[in-house]
Amino acid sequence: MPSPIPTPVDENASNNIKIGHQIKWDASDNDLLFYQQIGMRWVQMSWGRETPNLDQMHQLQKRLLKYDIQIYSGRHDAYHSLKIQLNQPGRDEDIETFATFIRFLGELNIPLCVYDFHPANTYTTHRVTRRGYSARAFDLEKFHTEIEKNKFDREYPVEEIWENYTYFINAILPVAEEANVTLALHPDDPPVAIMNGVGKIVTHYEGYRRAEEISNGSKNWGLLFCVGTWSEGGEQMGKNVLEMIEDFGGRGKIAEIHFRNVSATMPYFEETFPDDGYVDMSQVMNALRKVNFDGLIIPDHIPIFVEDNNTRAGLAYCISYMRALLRQANKEVG
C-alpha cells in the first residue's frame, strides 16, 4: 500500500516560520495582490524618514488583511540619523521620533522593530552578472583603493560608536519593553572593522555578545540575523551561520532573518539568489526549525532578472524557494 500523502503544514500557524518581504507603507493594491498570489502572508513595513502616523499604519494593516497578509515587523529610518549614530546635536529629538514609531507598533500589536548602527557603510563596490542575472558585489581592494574616504569631518573610533549605540539603546529599550515590541539589530554589512573613517560595532560574534550585554538580558532585545552578511565574513566572524543560529537562536534571541546567500567570503564576494551561493540554505532553514524559530524571514538585496527592475520576478523566485525549503524542513525536523 502506498504511503499516505502528508498533510501540508499550515504556513499561518503561530509556531511556524513566517515568510515575507519588506514593503513600503504606501504599497499599491496591485503590489499587495501580487504578494498574495505568490503565497506571501507576512511583511515588514518600511516607513522611511516620514513622521510616523498611527492612522496610516492602521490603514495599511487593514488593507493587508484584505489580501490575507499581516505585518510582523516595522522599520522607521529615524535610527539612521547621524545625530543619533554620531552624537550630533538634536539626537534626542530623532530618538523620540523612533520611540513614537515603536509605541505605534505596540498599539497595533506588531511585535518587532528592526534597526542597524553603521553610519558610514559602503555596501557594494560594483555590480556583476551571474548566471545571466544582475547582482551586487563587493571587492575589498577596490573599496580601499578607489572608493574609501572619510565621510565626515573627522574619524570616529569604534569605542565612540559603542558609546553612541549604548546611549541609543538605553533610551529606546524601555520604550520597546513598555510597548511589548522586540528590537532586532542587523550586523554590519559588509563586516569590515572600519569603513570611511568610522568604526563598526557588529562585525563578528563578540560584537553581538557585547550588544546583548548592553541590553542587560532584556527579552525585548534580539538579532535581525542576516545570513548573507554573516556568510561574507567567513572565519573572522567567530561563529558560522549554523553556530550563530544554535547559540542565539537556541536562546530565543533571533527575532528576524535576512535569508540571503553570497558566492564566497571576503575579500571578494557577489550577492546571489539563495540557490546560487556557497551556503547550503536548506541547512540554514533546518537549523532555524531545530531551535524552534518562528519569526519572520525575508529575502534581501534581491538580484535583478532581465527586464525586471521592479524585482517582482526575483521576489517570486526567492519566496517560492524559501517556501519549498520550509516545507521540507518541517517534514525533516518537525
C-alpha positions as a Markdown table, in Angstrom:
| # | Residue | x | y | z |
|---|---|---|---|---|
| 1 | Met | 0.0 | 0.0 | 0.0 |
| 2 | Pro | 1.4 | 3.4 | -0.9 |
| 3 | Ser | 2.3 | 5.8 | 1.9 |
| 4 | Pro | -0.4 | 8.4 | 2.7 |
| 5 | Ile | 0.2 | 11.9 | 1.4 |
| 6 | Pro | 1.3 | 14.0 | 4.3 |
| 7 | Thr | -0.9 | 16.9 | 5.4 |
| 8 | Pro | 0.6 | 20.2 | 4.4 |
| 9 | Val | 1.9 | 22.3 | 7.2 |
| 10 | Asp | -0.2 | 25.3 | 8.0 |
| 11 | Glu | 2.0 | 28.2 | 6.9 |
| 12 | Asn | 0.0 | 30.6 | 9.1 |
| 13 | Ala | 0.5 | 28.5 | 12.3 |
| 14 | Ser | 1.8 | 30.7 | 15.1 |
| 15 | Asn | 4.7 | 28.3 | 15.7 |
| 16 | Asn | 5.8 | 28.1 | 12.1 |
| 17 | Ile | 8.4 | 30.3 | 10.3 |
| 18 | Lys | 6.8 | 33.3 | 8.7 |
| 19 | Ile | 8.0 | 34.1 | 5.1 |
| 20 | Gly | 7.6 | 37.6 | 3.9 |
| 21 | His | 9.1 | 40.7 | 2.3 |
| 22 | Gln | 9.8 | 44.3 | 3.2 |
| 23 | Ile | 7.2 | 46.7 | 1.7 |
| 24 | Lys | 6.7 | 50.4 | 1.8 |
| 25 | Trp | 3.9 | 51.7 | 3.9 |
| 26 | Asp | 2.1 | 53.1 | 0.8 |
| 27 | Ala | 2.4 | 50.0 | -1.3 |
| 28 | Ser | -0.2 | 49.8 | -4.0 |
| 29 | Asp | -3.2 | 47.3 | -4.0 |
| 30 | Asn | -1.7 | 45.8 | -7.2 |
| 31 | Asp | 1.5 | 45.1 | -5.2 |
| 32 | Leu | -0.5 | 43.5 | -2.4 |
| 33 | Leu | -2.4 | 41.3 | -4.8 |
| 34 | Phe | 0.9 | 40.1 | -6.3 |
| 35 | Tyr | 2.2 | 39.2 | -2.8 |
| 36 | Gln | -0.9 | 37.3 | -2.1 |
| 37 | Gln | -0.6 | 35.4 | -5.5 |
| 38 | Ile | 2.9 | 34.2 | -4.7 |
| 39 | Gly | 1.8 | 32.9 | -1.3 |
| 40 | Met | 3.3 | 35.6 | 0.9 |
| 41 | Arg | 1.4 | 36.1 | 4.2 |
| 42 | Trp | 3.7 | 38.4 | 6.2 |
| 43 | Val | 5.5 | 41.7 | 5.6 |
| 44 | Gln | 8.0 | 44.0 | 7.2 |
| 45 | Met | 6.6 | 47.6 | 6.9 |
| 46 | Ser | 9.2 | 50.2 | 5.9 |
| 47 | Trp | 8.4 | 53.8 | 6.8 |
| 48 | Gly | 11.3 | 55.8 | 5.5 |
| 49 | Arg | 12.0 | 59.1 | 7.2 |
| 50 | Glu | 8.5 | 60.5 | 7.2 |
| 51 | Thr | 6.9 | 61.3 | 10.6 |
| 52 | Pro | 5.2 | 58.1 | 11.8 |
| 53 | Asn | 1.4 | 58.3 | 11.6 |
| 54 | Leu | -0.6 | 55.8 | 13.6 |
| 55 | Asp | -3.7 | 56.1 | 11.4 |
| 56 | Gln | -1.8 | 55.5 | 8.2 |
| 57 | Met | -0.1 | 52.5 | 9.8 |
| 58 | His | -3.5 | 51.1 | 10.9 |
| 59 | Gln | -5.0 | 51.7 | 7.4 |
| 60 | Leu | -2.1 | 49.7 | 5.8 |
| 61 | Gln | -2.8 | 46.9 | 8.4 |
| 62 | Lys | -6.4 | 46.8 | 7.4 |
| 63 | Arg | -5.6 | 46.9 | 3.6 |
| 64 | Leu | -3.2 | 44.0 | 4.0 |
| 65 | Leu | -5.8 | 41.9 | 5.8 |
| 66 | Lys | -8.0 | 42.0 | 2.7 |
| 67 | Tyr | -5.2 | 40.0 | 1.0 |
| 68 | Asp | -4.7 | 37.7 | 4.0 |
| 69 | Ile | -1.3 | 39.4 | 4.8 |
| 70 | Gln | -0.2 | 40.6 | 8.3 |
| 71 | Ile | 2.6 | 43.0 | 9.4 |
| 72 | Tyr | 5.2 | 41.2 | 11.5 |
| 73 | Ser | 7.8 | 43.9 | 11.8 |
| 74 | Gly | 8.4 | 47.6 | 11.2 |
| 75 | Arg | 11.3 | 49.8 | 10.1 |
| 76 | His | 11.5 | 53.5 | 10.5 |
| 77 | Asp | 14.7 | 55.1 | 9.3 |
| 78 | Ala | 14.9 | 57.7 | 12.1 |
| 79 | Tyr | 17.6 | 55.3 | 13.6 |
| 80 | His | 19.7 | 56.1 | 10.5 |
| 81 | Ser | 20.0 | 59.7 | 11.8 |
| 82 | Leu | 23.6 | 60.9 | 12.0 |
| 83 | Lys | 22.5 | 62.9 | 15.0 |
| 84 | Ile | 21.9 | 59.5 | 16.8 |
| 85 | Gln | 24.7 | 57.4 | 15.4 |
| 86 | Leu | 27.4 | 60.1 | 15.6 |
| 87 | Asn | 26.2 | 62.0 | 18.7 |
| 88 | Gln | 25.4 | 65.3 | 16.9 |
| 89 | Pro | 23.1 | 68.0 | 18.3 |
| 90 | Gly | 19.4 | 67.0 | 18.1 |
| 91 | Arg | 19.8 | 63.3 | 18.7 |
| 92 | Asp | 17.2 | 63.2 | 21.5 |
| 93 | Glu | 14.6 | 64.6 | 19.1 |
| 94 | Asp | 15.4 | 61.9 | 16.5 |
| 95 | Ile | 15.4 | 59.2 | 19.2 |
| 96 | Glu | 11.9 | 60.4 | 20.2 |
| 97 | Thr | 10.7 | 60.0 | 16.6 |
| 98 | Phe | 11.9 | 56.4 | 16.6 |
| 99 | Ala | 10.3 | 55.9 | 20.0 |
| 100 | Thr | 7.0 | 57.1 | 18.7 |
| 101 | Phe | 7.1 | 54.6 | 15.9 |
| 102 | Ile | 7.8 | 51.8 | 18.4 |
| 103 | Arg | 4.8 | 52.9 | 20.5 |
| 104 | Phe | 2.6 | 52.8 | 17.4 |
| 105 | Leu | 3.8 | 49.3 | 16.6 |
| 106 | Gly | 2.8 | 48.3 | 20.1 |
| 107 | Glu | -0.6 | 49.8 | 19.8 |
| 108 | Leu | -1.1 | 47.8 | 16.6 |
| 109 | Asn | 0.2 | 44.5 | 18.1 |
| 110 | Ile | 3.2 | 44.5 | 15.6 |
| 111 | Pro | 5.8 | 42.6 | 17.6 |
| 112 | Leu | 9.1 | 43.6 | 16.1 |
| 113 | Cys | 11.1 | 46.7 | 15.1 |
| 114 | Val | 14.4 | 46.4 | 13.1 |
| 115 | Tyr | 17.4 | 48.7 | 13.0 |
| 116 | Asp | 21.2 | 48.8 | 12.4 |
| 117 | Phe | 24.0 | 51.0 | 13.5 |
| 118 | His | 26.6 | 51.7 | 10.8 |
| 119 | Pro | 26.6 | 55.3 | 9.7 |
| 120 | Ala | 29.4 | 55.2 | 7.1 |
| 121 | Asn | 28.9 | 51.9 | 5.2 |
| 122 | Thr | 29.7 | 51.2 | 1.6 |
| 123 | Tyr | 27.5 | 48.2 | 0.9 |
| 124 | Thr | 28.7 | 47.4 | -2.6 |
| 125 | Thr | 31.6 | 48.4 | -4.9 |
| 126 | His | 30.1 | 47.3 | -8.3 |
| 127 | Arg | 27.5 | 45.0 | -10.0 |
| 128 | Val | 28.2 | 41.8 | -11.8 |
| 129 | Thr | 26.3 | 39.3 | -14.0 |
| 130 | Arg | 25.9 | 35.8 | -12.6 |
| 131 | Arg | 24.0 | 33.2 | -14.4 |
| 132 | Gly | 22.6 | 36.0 | -16.6 |
| 133 | Tyr | 21.1 | 38.0 | -13.7 |
| 134 | Ser | 22.4 | 41.3 | -12.2 |
| 135 | Ala | 23.8 | 41.2 | -8.7 |
| 136 | Arg | 25.7 | 43.4 | -6.2 |
| 137 | Ala | 29.3 | 42.6 | -5.4 |
| 138 | Phe | 32.0 | 43.8 | -3.0 |
| 139 | Asp | 35.7 | 43.9 | -3.6 |
| 140 | Leu | 37.7 | 44.9 | -0.5 |
| 141 | Glu | 40.7 | 46.0 | -2.5 |
| 142 | Lys | 38.6 | 48.1 | -4.9 |
| 143 | Phe | 36.9 | 49.7 | -1.9 |
| 144 | His | 40.2 | 50.6 | -0.2 |
| 145 | Thr | 41.9 | 51.9 | -3.4 |
| 146 | Glu | 39.0 | 53.5 | -5.3 |
| 147 | Ile | 36.1 | 54.3 | -3.0 |
| 148 | Glu | 37.1 | 54.7 | 0.6 |
| 149 | Lys | 37.3 | 58.2 | 2.0 |
| 150 | Asn | 36.5 | 59.9 | 5.3 |
| 151 | Lys | 32.8 | 60.7 | 5.0 |
| 152 | Phe | 32.8 | 63.2 | 7.9 |
| 153 | Asp | 35.0 | 66.0 | 9.2 |
| 154 | Arg | 36.9 | 63.6 | 11.5 |
| 155 | Glu | 37.3 | 59.9 | 12.2 |
| 156 | Tyr | 35.1 | 58.1 | 14.7 |
| 157 | Pro | 36.8 | 55.3 | 16.6 |
| 158 | Val | 34.8 | 52.1 | 17.4 |
| 159 | Glu | 34.6 | 52.9 | 21.1 |
| 160 | Glu | 32.9 | 56.2 | 20.4 |
| 161 | Ile | 30.3 | 54.4 | 18.2 |
| 162 | Trp | 29.7 | 51.9 | 21.1 |
| 163 | Glu | 29.1 | 54.8 | 23.4 |
| 164 | Asn | 26.5 | 56.2 | 20.9 |
| 165 | Tyr | 24.9 | 52.8 | 20.5 |
| 166 | Thr | 24.7 | 52.4 | 24.3 |
| 167 | Tyr | 23.0 | 55.8 | 24.7 |
| 168 | Phe | 20.5 | 55.0 | 21.9 |
| 169 | Ile | 19.6 | 51.5 | 23.2 |
| 170 | Asn | 19.3 | 52.8 | 26.8 |
| 171 | Ala | 16.8 | 55.4 | 25.6 |
| 172 | Ile | 14.8 | 53.1 | 23.3 |
| 173 | Leu | 14.8 | 49.7 | 25.1 |
| 174 | Pro | 12.5 | 50.8 | 27.9 |
| 175 | Val | 10.0 | 52.2 | 25.3 |
| 176 | Ala | 10.1 | 48.8 | 23.5 |
| 177 | Glu | 9.6 | 46.9 | 26.7 |
| 178 | Glu | 6.6 | 49.0 | 27.6 |
| 179 | Ala | 5.1 | 48.6 | 24.1 |
| 180 | Asn | 5.9 | 44.9 | 24.1 |
| 181 | Val | 8.0 | 45.3 | 20.9 |
| 182 | Thr | 11.3 | 43.5 | 20.3 |
| 183 | Leu | 14.2 | 45.4 | 18.8 |
| 184 | Ala | 16.2 | 43.5 | 16.2 |
| 185 | Leu | 19.8 | 44.6 | 15.5 |
| 186 | His | 21.3 | 43.9 | 12.0 |
| 187 | Pro | 25.0 | 43.2 | 11.7 |
| 188 | Asp | 27.5 | 45.4 | 9.9 |
| 189 | Asp | 27.4 | 44.7 | 6.1 |
| 190 | Pro | 30.0 | 44.1 | 4.9 |
| 191 | Pro | 31.8 | 43.1 | 8.2 |
| 192 | Val | 34.8 | 45.4 | 7.8 |
| 193 | Ala | 36.1 | 46.9 | 11.1 |
| 194 | Ile | 36.4 | 50.5 | 9.8 |
| 195 | Met | 34.8 | 52.0 | 6.8 |
| 196 | Asn | 35.1 | 55.6 | 5.6 |
| 197 | Gly | 36.6 | 56.7 | 8.8 |
| 198 | Val | 34.0 | 55.2 | 11.2 |
| 199 | Gly | 34.5 | 52.2 | 13.4 |
| 200 | Lys | 31.8 | 49.4 | 13.2 |
| 201 | Ile | 30.5 | 47.5 | 16.1 |
| 202 | Val | 28.8 | 44.2 | 14.9 |
| 203 | Thr | 31.4 | 42.7 | 12.6 |
| 204 | His | 31.8 | 39.4 | 14.5 |
| 205 | Tyr | 30.3 | 37.3 | 17.2 |
| 206 | Glu | 31.8 | 39.3 | 20.1 |
| 207 | Gly | 30.1 | 42.4 | 18.7 |
| 208 | Tyr | 26.7 | 40.8 | 19.1 |
| 209 | Arg | 27.6 | 39.5 | 22.5 |
| 210 | Arg | 28.6 | 43.0 | 23.7 |
| 211 | Ala | 25.4 | 44.4 | 22.3 |
| 212 | Glu | 23.5 | 41.7 | 24.2 |
| 213 | Glu | 25.3 | 42.6 | 27.4 |
| 214 | Ile | 24.4 | 46.2 | 27.0 |
| 215 | Ser | 20.7 | 45.2 | 26.8 |
| 216 | Asn | 21.0 | 43.6 | 30.3 |
| 217 | Gly | 19.2 | 40.5 | 29.3 |
| 218 | Ser | 16.1 | 42.2 | 28.1 |
| 219 | Lys | 13.6 | 39.9 | 26.4 |
| 220 | Asn | 12.9 | 42.8 | 24.0 |
| 221 | Trp | 16.4 | 42.8 | 22.5 |
| 222 | Gly | 17.3 | 40.5 | 19.7 |
| 223 | Leu | 19.0 | 39.9 | 16.4 |
| 224 | Leu | 18.0 | 40.7 | 12.9 |
| 225 | Phe | 20.3 | 38.0 | 11.7 |
| 226 | Cys | 21.4 | 38.5 | 8.1 |
| 227 | Val | 22.7 | 35.2 | 6.7 |
| 228 | Gly | 24.3 | 36.9 | 3.8 |
| 229 | Thr | 26.2 | 39.4 | 5.9 |
| 230 | Trp | 27.5 | 36.7 | 8.2 |
| 231 | Ser | 28.5 | 34.5 | 5.3 |
| 232 | Glu | 30.5 | 37.3 | 3.9 |
| 233 | Gly | 32.9 | 37.3 | 6.9 |
| 234 | Gly | 33.9 | 33.7 | 6.9 |
| 235 | Glu | 36.2 | 32.7 | 9.8 |
| 236 | Gln | 36.6 | 36.2 | 11.1 |
| 237 | Met | 33.0 | 36.1 | 12.4 |
| 238 | Gly | 33.9 | 33.8 | 15.3 |
| 239 | Lys | 31.0 | 31.5 | 14.7 |
| 240 | Asn | 29.5 | 30.4 | 11.4 |
| 241 | Val | 25.8 | 30.8 | 10.4 |
| 242 | Leu | 24.7 | 27.5 | 11.8 |
| 243 | Glu | 26.6 | 28.1 | 15.1 |
| 244 | Met | 25.0 | 31.5 | 15.5 |
| 245 | Ile | 21.6 | 30.0 | 15.0 |
| 246 | Glu | 22.3 | 27.4 | 17.6 |
| 247 | Asp | 23.7 | 29.9 | 20.0 |
| 248 | Phe | 21.4 | 33.0 | 19.8 |
| 249 | Gly | 18.5 | 31.1 | 18.2 |
| 250 | Gly | 18.7 | 28.4 | 20.9 |
| 251 | Arg | 18.2 | 31.2 | 23.5 |
| 252 | Gly | 15.4 | 32.8 | 21.6 |
| 253 | Lys | 17.4 | 35.9 | 20.7 |
| 254 | Ile | 17.0 | 35.7 | 16.9 |
| 255 | Ala | 14.0 | 37.8 | 16.0 |
| 256 | Glu | 14.1 | 38.1 | 12.2 |
| 257 | Ile | 16.2 | 36.6 | 9.4 |
| 258 | His | 17.5 | 38.0 | 6.2 |
| 259 | Phe | 17.6 | 34.9 | 4.0 |
| 260 | Arg | 20.4 | 35.8 | 1.6 |
| 261 | Asn | 23.3 | 34.0 | 0.0 |
| 262 | Val | 26.8 | 35.0 | -1.3 |
| 263 | Ser | 29.3 | 33.5 | -3.6 |
| 264 | Ala | 32.3 | 33.5 | -1.2 |
| 265 | Thr | 33.8 | 35.1 | 1.8 |
| 266 | Met | 35.8 | 38.4 | 1.8 |
| 267 | Pro | 37.9 | 39.9 | 0.4 |
| 268 | Tyr | 35.6 | 39.4 | -2.6 |
| 269 | Phe | 32.0 | 38.2 | -2.8 |
| 270 | Glu | 29.0 | 38.5 | -5.0 |
| 271 | Glu | 25.4 | 38.5 | -3.7 |
| 272 | Thr | 23.3 | 35.7 | -5.2 |
| 273 | Phe | 19.9 | 34.1 | -5.3 |
| 274 | Pro | 19.5 | 31.6 | -2.4 |
| 275 | Asp | 20.3 | 28.6 | -4.5 |
| 276 | Asp | 23.4 | 30.1 | -6.2 |
| 277 | Gly | 25.9 | 30.8 | -3.4 |
| 278 | Tyr | 28.3 | 28.9 | -1.3 |
| 279 | Val | 25.9 | 28.5 | 1.7 |
| 280 | Asp | 23.6 | 25.5 | 1.8 |
| 281 | Met | 20.4 | 27.4 | 2.6 |
| 282 | Ser | 18.5 | 24.1 | 3.3 |
| 283 | Gln | 20.8 | 23.6 | 6.2 |
| 284 | Val | 20.0 | 27.1 | 7.4 |
| 285 | Met | 16.3 | 26.5 | 7.2 |
| 286 | Asn | 16.7 | 23.2 | 9.1 |
| 287 | Ala | 18.8 | 24.9 | 11.7 |
| 288 | Leu | 16.1 | 27.5 | 12.3 |
| 289 | Arg | 13.5 | 24.8 | 12.7 |
| 290 | Lys | 15.7 | 22.9 | 15.2 |
| 291 | Val | 15.8 | 25.9 | 17.5 |
| 292 | Asn | 12.0 | 26.4 | 17.1 |
| 293 | Phe | 12.5 | 29.8 | 15.4 |
| 294 | Asp | 9.0 | 31.1 | 14.5 |
| 295 | Gly | 9.8 | 34.7 | 13.4 |
| 296 | Leu | 10.0 | 36.4 | 10.0 |
| 297 | Ile | 12.4 | 35.5 | 7.3 |
| 298 | Ile | 12.6 | 37.8 | 4.2 |
| 299 | Pro | 14.8 | 37.9 | 1.1 |
| 300 | Asp | 17.3 | 40.7 | 1.0 |
| 301 | His | 19.1 | 42.6 | -1.8 |
| 302 | Ile | 17.2 | 40.6 | -4.4 |
| 303 | Pro | 19.2 | 40.3 | -7.7 |
| 304 | Ile | 17.6 | 41.5 | -10.9 |
| 305 | Phe | 16.3 | 39.4 | -13.7 |
| 306 | Val | 16.2 | 40.7 | -17.3 |
| 307 | Glu | 13.6 | 43.4 | -17.7 |
| 308 | Asp | 12.6 | 43.1 | -14.0 |
| 309 | Asn | 13.5 | 46.4 | -12.5 |
| 310 | Asn | 10.6 | 46.1 | -10.0 |
| 311 | Thr | 12.2 | 42.8 | -8.9 |
| 312 | Arg | 8.8 | 41.0 | -8.9 |
| 313 | Ala | 10.2 | 38.0 | -10.7 |
| 314 | Gly | 13.2 | 37.9 | -8.4 |
| 315 | Leu | 10.9 | 38.2 | -5.3 |
| 316 | Ala | 8.7 | 35.4 | -6.6 |
| 317 | Tyr | 11.7 | 33.2 | -7.2 |
| 318 | Cys | 13.0 | 33.8 | -3.6 |
| 319 | Ile | 9.7 | 33.3 | -1.9 |
| 320 | Ser | 9.0 | 30.1 | -3.8 |
| 321 | Tyr | 12.4 | 28.7 | -3.0 |
| 322 | Met | 12.0 | 29.7 | 0.7 |
| 323 | Arg | 8.6 | 28.1 | 0.9 |
| 324 | Ala | 9.9 | 24.9 | -0.6 |
| 325 | Leu | 12.8 | 24.8 | 1.9 |
| 326 | Leu | 10.5 | 25.5 | 4.8 |
| 327 | Arg | 8.1 | 22.7 | 3.8 |
| 328 | Gln | 10.9 | 20.3 | 3.6 |
| 329 | Ala | 12.4 | 21.4 | 6.9 |
| 330 | Asn | 9.1 | 20.9 | 8.6 |
| 331 | Lys | 9.0 | 17.4 | 7.3 |
| 332 | Glu | 12.6 | 16.6 | 8.3 |
| 333 | Val | 12.8 | 18.5 | 11.6 |
| 334 | Gly | 9.2 | 18.8 | 12.7 |
